Amino acid sequence: MDEQDWLAERFEENRNHLRAVAYRMLGSLSEADDAVQESWLHLSRAGASGVENLGGWLTTVVARVCLDMLRSRKSRREESLGAQLPDPIASGGIDPEHEALLADSVGLALLVVLETLTPAERLAFVLHDMFAVPFDEIAPIVGRSPAAARQLASRARRRVQGATPVSDTDPIHQRQVVDAFLAASRGGDFDALVAMLDPDVVLRADRAAVEAGAAEEVRGAAAVAKTFAGRARVAQPALVNGAVGAVWAQGGRPRVVFAFTITRGKIVRIDLVADPERLHQIDLTILDN
């Protein structure tokens, strides 16, 4: 086995881990794959001579690539139309071990919160809190001291803990809440809708939904209830990556997915996903009424 074949074999052993790191950093499955591919190009060009911990070295490389991509994305965002929701976790085509690695503590709500962090904060938080990378290894990536890297992660952690709701995980309870919400929406029962929603509920739509006429963001129970009152007549309850949500399908094809975050019986977040590529990646099962 020559050196390139040996490197390729070692890289494949680390691919799932690298993709999980990149997905948490970028919130995009396609961009995560691009970052992983770029890390392979770095490895194939530089080789592994003098590298004692190849897995750690590759993690650092993919983190640097992701940091550059985040900074580039931030500079482009002013020119884009609205905010882009992260890719929901997909299960199709991913082996069970990798699916579990992606799914661990990475819900759509958390990814949306991570989108609000600066690139350096996001990197420090993801690498340290999710992958236990020491701050003295994170510091050179972000160009800070270990103490400053620790502060970045701490600041990010406070924002994440303050903004990410803890979801109810009982599927029977989720189904009851979603069914009640859809019934109130179809019936135009404004008061019932308000009663289902957390006072600080947030409705977010991805770019495709915005282009189709949805508001990019709606906040507050009354405003969200007004948005849904008398609507959702054709929405059906569905399993959305294992959690109960809803879908509007036309001609057998999903057009809009409604991902609900439910805490203590109240809906605290609704995310509308209409981008065809993202819809294709979602593990979706329509439930019987």
N, C-alpha and C positions, 0 to 999 in steps of 0.2 A: 504493500500500500504506500503510494507516494504521499508527500506532505499535503497536497491539496485535497486528496481523498480523506486523509486523516482529519484535516480541518473541517471538511464538510460533515463528516460523521459526528465530530464533537459539537459542531454547530447545531445539527438536527437534535441532538440530545438536549440542547438548551432552548430550542425554538419556542416551545409552549410557554416557558417562563418569560422569555423576552417579549412574546406577543401579549402576555398578561400585563407586563410592566408598561408596554407601549399603549395598550388599550386604556389602562387607568390614566395614563398621562394625557392621552389625546381624545378619548371618548369616541373614537371613530375606528371601526374595524378595518376599513380600507387603508386609512392613514397608518394604523398600527402595523399592518402588513408591509407598507412602504418603509416604515422605520426599521422593521426587522430586516428587510432586504438590504437596506443601506448599511446596517451593522454587519451583514455578511460581506458586503463589498469591502468594508474597512478591514475585516479579518482576513479576507483572501489577499488583499494588497499588502497588509502589514505582516501577516504571519503571526505565529504564537511564540516566537523565540523570546525567551526571557519572561514569559507570562506564567506565573505560578498558579494563579486562580483564574482559569479561562472563563468560568461562569461569571465571576465578579467583574472581570474585564469587559465581557460582552454586555453586562448590565450597565456598566458605566458608558459604554459606547452608545447603546440604544437610548440611554437617558439624555446624552448630549444631542443626539439626533432629534429626539422629541422636543427638547428645549428649543432648538433652532426652529422647529416646525411651529411650536406654540408662539414664539416671538414673531415669526412671519405671519401667522394667522392673525395675531393681534393687530399688526400693522395694516392688514388688509380689511379688517372688520369694519372700519369706517366707510369703506366703499361698498360693502355688501348690503343686501336687503334683509334687515332684521337679524335676529340671533338664530343660530342653528342649534337645535337640540342634539345632544350626543346620541350615538347609536345605542339602542337598547341591546342588552345582552342577547346574542343569538345562539341557538343550539344546533341549527342545521349544519352538518358538515364538520362539526367539531367533535373530537373524541371525548368520551365522558370525563376523563381525568382533566382535560383542558377546560371543558365546560365548567367543571366544579371550581377550577382555579380562577376563571373569569368571574363566576357568579359570586364568589365569596366576598361579601360586604360591598358589592358594587351594584347597587340598584340605580335606576335611571335618575331618581331624585338626587342621589349622592353625586352622580356625574354632572348633573346640572349645577349643583353647588360648586363643584370643582372648577366649572367653567368661569366662575366669578373670581377665582384666585389669580394672582399674577403668575406668569410662567415659573419664576423661581420658587414661589410659595408652593405651587402645585408639585413641582419636582421634589422639593424637600419633604413635603407631606407624604407623597406617594412612596418615595424610596424608603423613608424612615418608618412611617407608621404602617405601611402595608407590606413592605419587604424587608424591614429590619436592617437596612443599610446604615452603617455608622455615619455620624455627621462628619468625621474626618475624611470619609470618602466622598460624601456629598459636596463638601465645601469647594473642592477644585472645580467641580462641574458647574457650579453657579458663580464661581469667582468670588467667594466670600470666605471668611474665617469659619472654623467649626462652630464657634459661638454664634456667629451671625446666621449660619445655616440652621442651627437649633432654634433661633428666634423666628426664622421664616416658617419652620414646621409648626412651632407653637402658635404663631399667629394664624396659620392656615387651620390648625386643629380647632381653635376657638370658633372660627367662622363656620367650619363644617359642623361642629357640635351644636352650634346655635341655630343653624339653618336647615339641617337635615332631619326630617321627622322619622321617628321609628315606626315602621309599618306594622299593622296587624297582619299576622301571617296565617291565621285560620281561614282556609278557603271557604268553609261554610259561612262564616261571618262575612267574609269579603263578598260572597255571592248575594247575601241578604242586603248588604248596603248598596251594591251596584244595581240589583233588581229594583230596590225602592227608589233609587235615584232615577233610573230610566223610566219607571212608572210615573213619577212626579213630573219628569221632563215632558213625557208624551201628553200627560193630562194638563199641562200648563199650570200645575199647582205650585205657585211661587213660594208660598209659606212652607210647604213640605220640602221644597228644594233647599231653602235657607236652613231649615232644621237639619238637613243632611250634611251641610257644609260647615267646616271650621270657619270661625269669623275671619281668619287671615288666609283663607284658601287662595291658591294661585292657579290660574289656568294659563298654560303656556302652549304655543303652537309652533311647529317647526316651519321652515321657510316655505315648503310646498303648501302647507295649510294656510299660511299668510297670503301667499299668492292667489289662493283659491277664495279668499275673502274673510278668513278668520282673523281675529285680533291677535297680535303677537303675544300680548300679555294682558290678563284681566285679574285684578286683585280684589278680594273682599267677597263675603258671602252674598250680599245683595247683588253686586255686579255680575258675579258668576251665575247666580240663579236667573237673573234677567237674560243672560246669554243663552241659557238652556231651556227656559220656560217655553213650552209649546213645540219643542224641537225633539231631536233624537228619536223621531217616530220609526225610523228604519234601522236604528242601531240595535245590535244583538249582543247579549252577554257572551263573553269569550274568555278563554285562558290566554293571557298575553305573557309569554315566557314564564308560565307557571303560576302567575297571579291573575286573579279575576279582574277583567276589564271589560271593554266593549269594542265592537267593530262595526263600521258601516261597510257592507260589501255590496258590490253591484256586478251582476253577471257572473257571480261566483268568485269574483276577485276583490280582495280587501282594498278599500279606497282610503279609509281613515281609521286608525286605531286610537282608542281612548285608554290611556294607562292611568290608573287611579292609585294614589297613595292614601291609605286609610289608617288613621290613628285614633284609638279609643272610640271607634264607631263613627268617626267624622271623616269626611273627605277633606284632606289638607292640600292635595295637589291633583291636578288633572293635566296630563300631557297629551297633546294631539300630534300624532305622527302620520304624515301623508306622503312623505317622500317615497317614491316607488322602490328605490334601492333599499331603503331601510325597512319598508314593509316586507320586502322579499326575505330579509334576514330574520324577521321576528318569527318565533315559534308560536303559531296561532292555531287555536282550536275553538270553533264556534260551539257554544253550549246550547242545549235544548232549553226552550222557554218553559 
